[in-house]
Amino acid sequence: MDLLFETPRLLVRKLSRQDFKFLHPICSNSEVMKYVGNGKPYEEPQSRQVILKFMRSYAQHGFGGWGLIEKKKMEFAGYGGFEFVPERAMPELFYIFAPDFWGQGFASEFARAAVTYAENELSLTRFGASFDPANLASMRVSAKAGLSYSHEGLDEFQLPTVYYVLDKRPSDSSF
């Protein structure tokens, strides 16, 4: 297992092609995907492409989407991490959990640990997150992890989107 870090209840590791059997049931669930991308569940080829995209991102950026494993039963709970979205100027934090893991604080636990990992291990000083305006729960998770509201606009699918940012770049003190 390519363990990156852990939280009190989650193991966070890189994804592999073998994770398709865990990832696809999440990505093909219309309730889960309601607020992801264009809001449509993925077909099998899209779920396979997600894994390959993250594997390329590990090599290119040192991060990507990671498998989130619930420690107690060693169940694949979801996936999350950081990704570059070509239409944005910074990496984005994301977290997507299977419905069995909703409402139990897993997203907040993961997001806080992912932010710490991004700062300490990946040396990221600026990253964001984006949300469907109706996804208030995910916005609260992001805020608990230290990101702040930035602005609203349209995403790459031309859908209304709320943007959050965490920016710890040193300020210009030359003034």
Helices and strands as residue ranges (DSSP letters): E 3-6, E 10-14, G 17-19, H 20-27, G 32-35, H 44-61, E 65-70, E 75-84, E 91-97, G 99-101, H 106-120, E 126-131, H 136-144, E 148-154, E 160-167
